Amino acid sequence: MDTTPEPNDPADVEGVERVLRAGLEDFELTPQDRALIEGFQESDVASTDHLALPVVAIIGRPNVGKSTLVNRILRRREAVVEDTPGVTRDRVAYEADWSGRRFTLLDTGGWEIGAAGINLRVAEQAEIAIEMSDVVIFVVDAIVGATDDDEAVVRLLRRSGKPVVLVANKVDDQRFEADAAALWNLGLGEPMPLSALHGRGSGDVLDAVLDVLPDFSATATAEVEGGPRRVALIGRPNVGKSSLLNRLAGEQRVVVDDVAGTTRDPVDELVDLGGRQWRFVDTAGIRRRVNQSKGADFYASLRTQTALEKAEVAVVLVDTHEPITEQDLRIISQVVESGRSLVIAYNKWDLLDEERRFYLEREIERDLLHVAWAPRVNVSAMTGRHVDKLTPALDRALDSWDHRVTTSRLNGVLGEIVSGHPHPVRGGKQPRILFATQASTRPPRFVIFASGFIEAGYRRFLERRLREEFGFEGTPIEISVRVREKRRRR
């Protein structure tokens, strides 16, 4: 009689985990590896988003010394600094502290009027950083003085309503104090003289930041567990986003017109759906790539991206009367890349004839195979048909987004997968999966320790099998691999 334990037996999978953990001692592990392996306890699943560190964003024109100031605050050379303007392009987050207070520091690219090409993406990231921050450090070159670009940033900061600490950089000694005083004209209060390069005045700047810095991020405190879940309505212009929001809200909350692009700013609305409240955000239609947009379209796309980053789940609306377009695919990819959970709503479904329905199903099978895990809802924003089905779809997506798999169960399942379908041999070697852990949720992120490089195709295979085993309906999942070598025998 076979007495081998069932693969799903809890005692068995815990035993597998212990054996794999012990086997890791034969490999070179960094302190970060060990912290990752030991640092996430399955019982510790309570959300701490509402205790997030406050966020300080550093904003300014190119080459005014923002990254130098970041390095000064961090007390280490972390941000790349060059005399060439525009070295920093993406916003980069660092954890910093001053006088016993910890906060997140956001370094951003330079903000310019009329930016073109990749500089539009830079401006986008800087403006999103302002939206995400609790306090803004606005850096101005005291030697050059206030420029038109600086004046434009001032208007942007005033609209944001965020506390601003105005910094006059490159005041290396008392000779330049008068140049700093001239920046009073910006109307943001007292300009604080600073030499980010030499550290002169940096302590005073940080003290001023602490005076207006909250204990915890104001954005995160709005996300306390039990509060309304945040849903972004995303899609091409004129697919029915505003009509759907009006239907859900039960009133004419948003202007609706046949002319595409009526909505410019995201519109928040608390909606009762499925017996509880949700916070829906109607966004401007994404017409084209942000770095190809101009004027109002650019800022509409920017605010849409900001709304997406603040959301937990996105409902992407697709117009069923038109073929699925490259724009639809790009918008869906934007949601996936942002790490938000995803529901796809096919609007105007009630008006489809049989022929169009047949071809639409073929388009979905062909073009949206990579997001087959996303819940699908066929709705009519105008008549309200099946909008009630959004609730279970959103619940499934958010539950998956928050789902954590125990380390023992994860390694037991991966062991079964690999034994049935091992990684192909390449160059006479076959990489072996040593151990796996779920590093975080929202979205679920998995780290696999392996003895060799895991090919992209095999990673996709592992993702499909993990979805089959654990569901993860409606959420992207991320798998990263850390290749570790065996310890050298001494």
C-alpha positions as CSV (number, residue, x, y, z in Angstrom):
1,M,0.0,0.0,0.0
2,D,1.3,3.4,-1.0
3,T,1.8,5.6,2.1
4,T,3.4,8.6,0.3
5,P,1.8,11.8,1.7
6,E,-0.5,13.6,-0.7
7,P,1.2,16.6,-2.3
8,N,-1.3,19.0,-0.8
9,D,-0.9,17.6,2.7
10,P,0.0,20.7,4.9
11,A,2.6,18.6,6.8
12,D,4.2,17.5,3.6
13,V,4.5,20.9,2.0
14,E,5.9,22.4,5.2
15,G,8.5,19.6,5.2
16,V,9.4,20.5,1.6
17,E,9.8,24.1,2.6
18,R,12.2,23.1,5.5
19,V,14.3,21.0,3.2
20,L,14.5,23.8,0.5
21,R,15.5,26.3,3.2
22,A,18.2,24.1,4.4
23,G,19.4,23.5,0.9
24,L,19.8,27.3,0.4
25,E,22.7,27.2,2.9
26,D,24.9,25.6,0.2
27,F,24.5,28.8,-2.0
28,E,25.9,32.3,-1.8
29,L,23.1,34.5,-0.3
30,T,23.3,38.3,0.3
31,P,21.9,39.9,3.4
32,Q,19.0,41.2,1.2
33,D,18.3,37.6,0.1
34,R,18.1,36.4,3.7
35,A,15.9,39.3,4.7
36,L,13.5,38.5,1.8
37,I,13.4,34.8,2.7
38,E,12.8,35.4,6.4
39,G,11.1,38.8,6.5
40,F,7.6,38.0,5.3
41,Q,5.6,36.0,7.7
42,E,2.4,34.5,6.5
43,S,0.5,35.6,9.6
44,D,1.5,39.2,8.9
45,V,-1.0,40.0,6.2
46,A,-2.6,43.1,7.7
47,S,-2.4,46.1,5.4
48,T,-0.1,49.0,6.6
49,D,-0.8,51.3,3.7
50,H,-2.5,53.7,6.0
51,L,0.8,54.0,7.9
52,A,2.9,54.9,4.8
53,L,5.8,57.3,5.3
54,P,5.1,60.9,4.3
55,V,6.4,61.8,0.8
56,V,8.6,64.7,-0.1
57,A,9.0,65.5,-3.8
58,I,11.9,67.6,-5.2
59,I,10.8,69.6,-8.2
60,G,12.5,72.1,-10.5
61,R,13.9,72.9,-13.9
62,P,16.6,70.8,-15.4
63,N,20.1,71.2,-14.0
64,V,19.2,73.3,-10.9
65,G,20.7,70.7,-8.6
66,K,17.8,68.5,-7.6
67,S,19.8,65.2,-7.7
68,T,22.7,66.8,-5.8
69,L,20.2,67.9,-3.1
70,V,18.9,64.3,-3.0
71,N,22.4,63.0,-2.4
72,R,23.0,65.6,0.3
73,I,19.7,64.6,2.1
74,L,20.5,60.9,1.8
75,R,24.1,61.5,2.9
76,R,25.3,59.2,0.2
77,R,25.9,59.4,-3.6
78,E,22.7,57.7,-4.8
79,A,21.3,59.9,-7.5
80,V,23.2,60.3,-10.8
81,V,24.6,63.8,-11.1
82,E,26.1,65.4,-14.2
83,D,26.4,69.0,-15.5
84,T,24.3,67.9,-18.5
85,P,20.6,68.9,-18.0
86,G,18.1,66.1,-18.0
87,V,20.1,63.2,-16.5
88,T,17.2,62.3,-14.3
89,R,14.2,61.2,-16.3
90,D,12.0,59.0,-14.1
91,R,10.9,59.8,-10.6
92,V,12.9,57.8,-8.2
93,A,12.0,57.1,-4.5
94,Y,14.4,56.8,-1.6
95,E,13.9,56.4,2.1
96,A,15.4,59.3,4.0
97,D,15.5,60.6,7.6
98,W,16.2,63.8,9.4
99,S,16.2,64.5,13.2
100,G,14.6,61.1,13.8
101,R,11.8,61.5,11.3
102,R,11.6,59.1,8.3
103,F,10.1,60.0,5.0
104,T,10.1,59.0,1.3
105,L,12.1,61.3,-1.0
106,L,11.1,61.6,-4.6
107,D,13.8,62.7,-7.1
108,T,12.3,63.9,-10.4
109,G,13.4,65.0,-13.9
110,G,13.4,68.6,-14.8
111,W,10.1,70.3,-15.6
112,E,10.0,72.6,-18.7
113,I,7.4,74.5,-20.7
114,G,6.8,73.1,-24.2
115,A,8.7,70.0,-23.6
116,A,8.8,67.6,-26.5
117,G,9.6,64.0,-27.1
118,I,11.0,62.1,-24.2
119,N,11.0,65.4,-22.1
120,L,7.2,65.1,-22.1
121,R,7.6,61.8,-20.2
122,V,9.9,63.6,-17.8
123,A,7.4,66.3,-17.1
124,E,4.7,63.7,-16.7
125,Q,6.7,61.9,-14.0
126,A,7.4,65.2,-12.2
127,E,3.8,66.2,-12.1
128,I,2.7,62.8,-10.9
129,A,5.3,63.2,-8.1
130,I,3.6,66.4,-7.0
131,E,0.3,64.7,-6.9
132,M,1.7,61.8,-4.8
133,S,3.6,64.1,-2.4
134,D,2.7,65.6,1.0
135,V,5.4,68.3,0.8
136,V,7.2,69.8,-2.2
137,I,10.8,71.1,-2.2
138,F,10.9,73.6,-5.2
139,V,14.5,74.1,-6.2
140,V,15.5,77.3,-8.1
141,D,18.9,78.3,-9.4
142,A,19.7,81.4,-7.4
143,I,22.4,82.5,-9.8
144,V,20.2,82.3,-12.9
145,G,17.2,83.7,-11.1
146,A,13.5,82.9,-11.7
147,T,12.7,82.0,-15.3
148,D,9.5,81.5,-17.3
149,D,9.7,77.8,-16.5
150,D,10.0,78.5,-12.8
151,E,6.9,80.8,-13.0
152,A,5.0,77.9,-14.7
153,V,6.1,75.5,-11.9
154,V,4.8,78.0,-9.3
155,R,1.4,78.0,-11.0
156,L,1.4,74.2,-11.0
157,L,2.3,74.1,-7.3
158,R,-0.4,76.6,-6.3
159,R,-3.0,74.5,-8.1
160,S,-1.8,71.4,-6.2
161,G,-2.4,73.0,-2.8
162,K,0.6,71.2,-1.4
163,P,3.0,72.8,1.2
164,V,6.0,74.1,-0.6
165,V,9.5,74.8,0.7
166,L,11.2,77.2,-1.8
167,V,15.0,76.6,-2.1
168,A,17.5,78.9,-3.7
169,N,20.3,76.6,-4.7
170,K,23.9,77.4,-5.6
171,V,24.3,80.0,-2.8
172,D,27.8,78.8,-2.0
173,D,28.7,81.8,0.2
174,Q,27.3,85.1,1.5
175,R,28.1,86.9,-1.8
176,F,25.0,85.2,-3.4
177,E,22.6,85.8,-0.5
178,A,21.1,88.8,-2.4
179,D,20.4,86.5,-5.4
180,A,18.4,84.2,-3.1
181,A,16.4,87.1,-1.6
182,A,15.3,88.1,-5.1
183,L,13.2,84.9,-5.3
184,W,10.7,86.4,-2.9
185,N,9.0,87.6,-6.1
186,L,7.8,84.1,-6.8
187,G,5.2,84.5,-4.1
188,L,6.0,81.2,-2.3
189,G,7.3,82.6,0.9
190,E,10.8,82.9,2.1
191,P,13.5,81.5,-0.3
192,M,15.9,79.4,1.7
193,P,19.5,79.8,0.6
194,L,21.3,76.5,0.0
195,S,24.4,75.0,-1.5
196,A,23.4,71.4,-2.3
197,L,27.0,70.8,-3.5
198,H,28.7,71.9,-0.2
199,G,25.8,71.3,2.2
200,R,25.5,74.9,3.3
201,G,21.9,75.5,4.6
202,S,20.7,72.0,4.0
203,G,19.9,71.5,7.7
204,D,17.7,74.6,7.7
205,V,15.9,73.3,4.6
206,L,15.1,70.0,6.2
207,D,14.0,71.6,9.4
208,A,11.5,73.7,7.3
209,V,10.3,70.5,5.6
210,L,9.7,68.8,9.0
211,D,7.7,71.8,10.1
212,V,5.0,71.0,7.5
213,L,5.5,67.3,7.1
214,P,2.6,65.1,8.4
215,D,3.3,62.0,10.5
216,F,2.0,59.7,7.7
217,S,1.2,60.2,4.1
218,A,-2.1,62.0,3.6
219,T,-2.7,60.1,0.4
220,A,-2.2,56.7,2.1
221,T,-4.4,57.7,5.1
222,A,-7.3,58.0,2.6
223,E,-6.7,54.3,1.9
224,V,-7.4,52.9,5.3
225,E,-8.8,49.4,5.2
226,G,-12.6,49.5,5.1
227,G,-12.7,52.7,3.1
228,P,-14.2,52.9,-0.4
229,R,-12.1,51.0,-2.9
230,R,-10.8,53.2,-5.7
231,V,-11.7,52.4,-9.3
232,A,-10.4,54.2,-12.4
233,L,-12.5,54.2,-15.5
234,I,-10.0,54.1,-18.4
235,G,-10.4,53.9,-22.2
236,R,-10.2,55.6,-25.5
237,P,-12.2,58.8,-26.1
238,N,-15.9,58.3,-26.5
239,V,-16.2,54.7,-25.4
240,G,-18.7,55.6,-22.8
241,K,-16.8,56.2,-19.6
242,S,-18.7,59.2,-18.6
243,S,-22.0,57.6,-19.5
244,L,-21.1,54.6,-17.3
245,L,-20.2,56.8,-14.4
246,N,-23.5,58.7,-14.7
247,R,-25.4,55.4,-14.8
248,L,-23.6,54.2,-11.7
249,A,-24.1,57.5,-9.9
250,G,-27.7,57.7,-10.8
251,E,-27.4,61.3,-12.0
252,Q,-25.9,63.5,-14.7
253,R,-22.5,63.8,-12.9
254,V,-20.3,64.2,-15.9
255,V,-20.8,66.0,-19.2
256,V,-21.6,63.5,-22.0
257,D,-21.3,64.4,-25.7
258,D,-20.8,62.6,-29.0
259,V,-17.7,64.7,-29.5
260,A,-14.7,62.7,-28.3
261,G,-12.6,64.2,-25.5
262,T,-15.3,66.0,-23.5
263,T,-13.7,65.0,-20.2
264,R,-10.4,66.7,-19.4
265,D,-10.0,66.3,-15.7
266,P,-10.5,63.1,-13.6
267,V,-13.9,63.3,-11.8
268,D,-14.3,61.5,-8.5
269,E,-17.6,60.1,-7.5
270,L,-18.7,58.0,-4.6
271,V,-21.0,55.3,-6.0
272,D,-23.2,52.8,-4.2
273,L,-22.8,49.5,-6.0
274,G,-23.5,46.0,-4.7
275,G,-24.6,47.3,-1.3
276,R,-21.5,49.4,-0.6
277,Q,-19.6,52.5,-1.6
278,W,-16.9,52.7,-4.2
279,R,-14.9,55.7,-5.3
280,F,-15.0,55.9,-9.1
281,V,-12.8,58.2,-11.2
282,D,-13.8,59.1,-14.7
283,T,-10.8,60.0,-16.7
284,A,-10.0,61.8,-20.0
285,G,-9.8,59.4,-23.0
286,I,-6.3,58.4,-23.9
287,R,-5.9,59.4,-27.5
288,R,-2.3,58.6,-28.3
289,R,1.0,58.0,-26.6
290,V,1.6,60.7,-23.9
291,N,4.9,61.7,-25.4
292,Q,3.1,62.4,-28.7
293,S,0.4,64.5,-27.1
294,K,0.3,68.3,-27.1
295,G,-1.3,71.0,-25.1
296,A,-4.6,70.1,-23.3
297,D,-4.4,66.5,-24.6
298,F,-1.0,66.0,-22.9
299,Y,-2.2,67.2,-19.6
300,A,-5.4,65.2,-19.8
301,S,-3.3,62.1,-20.5
302,L,-1.0,63.0,-17.6
303,R,-4.0,63.4,-15.2
304,T,-5.3,60.1,-16.4
305,Q,-2.0,58.4,-15.5
306,T,-2.1,60.1,-12.1
307,A,-5.6,58.8,-11.5
308,L,-4.5,55.3,-12.4
309,E,-1.6,55.4,-10.0
310,K,-3.9,56.4,-7.2
311,A,-6.4,53.6,-8.1
312,E,-6.5,50.0,-6.9
313,V,-8.4,48.6,-9.8
314,A,-9.0,49.9,-13.4
315,V,-12.1,49.2,-15.5
316,V,-11.0,49.5,-19.1
317,L,-13.9,50.2,-21.4
318,V,-13.8,48.8,-24.9
319,D,-16.3,49.9,-27.7
320,T,-17.7,46.7,-29.1
321,H,-18.9,48.4,-32.3
322,E,-15.3,49.0,-33.4
323,P,-12.4,46.6,-33.9
324,I,-10.0,46.3,-30.9
325,T,-7.4,48.9,-31.7
326,E,-3.7,49.4,-30.8
327,Q,-4.9,52.2,-28.4
328,D,-7.1,49.7,-26.5
329,L,-4.1,47.3,-26.2
330,R,-1.8,50.1,-25.1
331,I,-4.2,51.2,-22.4
332,I,-4.6,47.7,-21.1
333,S,-0.8,47.4,-21.0
334,Q,-0.6,50.7,-19.1
335,V,-2.8,49.3,-16.4
336,V,-0.8,46.0,-16.2
337,E,2.5,47.9,-16.1
338,S,1.2,50.1,-13.3
339,G,0.5,47.0,-11.2
340,R,-3.2,47.7,-10.8
341,S,-5.9,45.0,-10.9
342,L,-7.9,44.9,-14.1
343,V,-11.5,44.4,-15.3
344,I,-12.4,44.7,-19.0
345,A,-15.9,46.0,-19.7
346,Y,-17.3,45.6,-23.2
347,N,-19.7,48.6,-23.7
348,K,-22.7,48.8,-26.1
349,W,-23.0,45.0,-26.0
350,D,-26.8,45.1,-26.3
351,L,-26.6,46.8,-29.7
352,L,-24.4,44.1,-31.3
353,D,-25.7,41.9,-34.1
354,E,-24.7,38.3,-34.4
355,E,-22.0,38.9,-37.1
356,R,-20.2,41.6,-35.1
357,R,-20.4,39.5,-32.0
358,F,-18.8,36.6,-33.8
359,Y,-15.9,38.7,-35.0
360,L,-15.5,40.5,-31.7
361,E,-15.0,37.1,-29.9
362,R,-12.3,36.2,-32.4
363,E,-10.6,39.6,-31.8
364,I,-10.7,39.0,-28.1
365,E,-9.2,35.5,-28.4
366,R,-6.4,36.8,-30.7
367,D,-5.5,40.2,-29.3
368,L,-6.3,39.9,-25.5
369,L,-4.9,36.4,-24.9
370,H,-2.2,38.0,-22.7
371,V,-4.8,39.3,-20.3
372,A,-7.2,36.3,-20.4
373,W,-7.0,36.4,-16.6
374,A,-8.9,39.7,-16.5
375,P,-12.6,39.4,-15.5
376,R,-14.9,40.4,-18.4
377,V,-18.2,42.2,-18.2
378,N,-20.5,42.9,-21.1
379,V,-22.4,46.1,-20.3
380,S,-24.5,48.9,-21.7
381,A,-23.6,52.2,-20.1
382,M,-26.7,53.9,-21.7
383,T,-29.3,51.4,-20.5
384,G,-27.6,50.0,-17.4
385,R,-27.6,46.5,-18.7
386,H,-25.4,44.2,-16.6
387,V,-23.7,47.0,-14.8
388,D,-24.5,45.1,-11.6
389,K,-22.1,42.5,-12.7
390,L,-19.2,44.9,-12.2
391,T,-19.3,44.3,-8.4
392,P,-18.4,40.6,-8.4
393,A,-15.8,41.3,-11.1
394,L,-14.2,44.1,-9.1
395,D,-14.3,42.0,-5.9
396,R,-12.5,39.0,-7.7
397,A,-9.9,41.3,-9.1
398,L,-9.2,43.1,-5.8
399,D,-9.2,39.8,-3.8
400,S,-6.6,38.4,-6.1
401,W,-4.6,41.7,-5.9
402,D,-4.4,41.3,-2.1
403,H,-3.9,37.5,-2.1
404,R,-0.9,36.0,-0.4
405,V,0.3,32.5,-0.8
406,T,2.1,30.8,2.0
407,T,5.7,30.0,1.4
408,S,5.3,26.3,2.1
409,R,2.3,26.0,-0.3
410,L,4.1,28.0,-3.0
411,N,7.2,25.8,-2.9
412,G,5.1,22.6,-2.8
413,V,3.3,23.7,-5.9
414,L,6.4,24.8,-7.7
415,G,8.0,21.4,-6.9
416,E,5.2,19.6,-8.5
417,I,5.3,21.9,-11.6
418,V,9.1,21.5,-12.1
419,S,9.1,17.8,-11.6
420,G,6.4,17.4,-14.3
421,H,7.9,20.0,-16.7
422,P,11.6,20.8,-15.9
423,H,13.4,23.7,-17.4
424,P,15.0,22.9,-20.7
425,V,18.7,22.1,-20.7
426,R,20.8,24.9,-22.2
427,G,24.5,24.7,-22.8
428,G,24.6,21.4,-21.1
429,K,23.2,22.8,-17.9
430,Q,19.7,22.7,-16.4
431,P,18.9,25.6,-14.0
432,R,17.3,24.3,-10.8
433,I,14.7,26.3,-8.7
434,L,16.0,26.4,-5.2
435,F,13.4,28.3,-3.3
436,A,10.5,30.7,-3.8
437,T,8.7,33.3,-1.7
438,Q,6.0,35.9,-2.2
439,A,7.7,39.2,-1.6
440,S,4.5,41.4,-1.5
441,T,1.0,41.9,-2.6
442,R,-0.8,44.6,-4.6
443,P,0.1,43.1,-7.1
444,P,1.4,39.7,-6.0
445,R,5.2,39.6,-6.5
446,F,7.1,36.4,-6.4
447,V,10.9,35.9,-6.1
448,I,12.5,32.7,-7.2
449,F,16.0,31.7,-6.2
450,A,17.6,29.5,-8.9
451,S,20.9,27.9,-9.7
452,G,20.9,29.4,-13.2
453,F,19.1,31.7,-15.6
454,I,15.4,31.0,-16.1
455,E,14.3,31.8,-19.6
456,A,11.4,34.2,-20.3
457,G,9.3,31.4,-21.9
458,Y,9.6,29.3,-18.8
459,R,8.7,32.2,-16.5
460,R,5.5,32.7,-18.5
461,F,4.9,28.9,-18.1
462,L,5.3,29.2,-14.4
463,E,3.0,32.2,-14.3
464,R,0.3,30.3,-16.1
465,R,0.6,27.3,-13.8
466,L,0.5,29.6,-10.7
467,R,-2.7,31.1,-12.0
468,E,-4.2,27.7,-12.6
469,E,-3.3,26.7,-9.0
470,F,-4.0,29.9,-7.1
471,G,-6.4,31.8,-9.3
472,F,-5.2,35.4,-9.3
473,E,-8.1,36.4,-11.5
474,G,-8.0,40.1,-12.4
475,T,-4.5,40.9,-11.2
476,P,-1.1,41.0,-12.9
477,I,1.6,38.9,-11.1
478,E,5.3,39.5,-11.2
479,I,8.0,36.9,-11.1
480,S,11.6,37.8,-10.6
481,V,14.5,35.4,-10.5
482,R,17.7,35.7,-8.4
483,V,20.5,33.4,-9.7
484,R,22.8,32.2,-6.9
485,E,25.9,30.2,-7.2
486,K,27.1,27.4,-4.8
487,R,29.5,28.3,-2.0
488,R,33.1,27.6,-2.8
489,R,34.6,24.9,-0.6
490,R,37.5,26.1,1.4
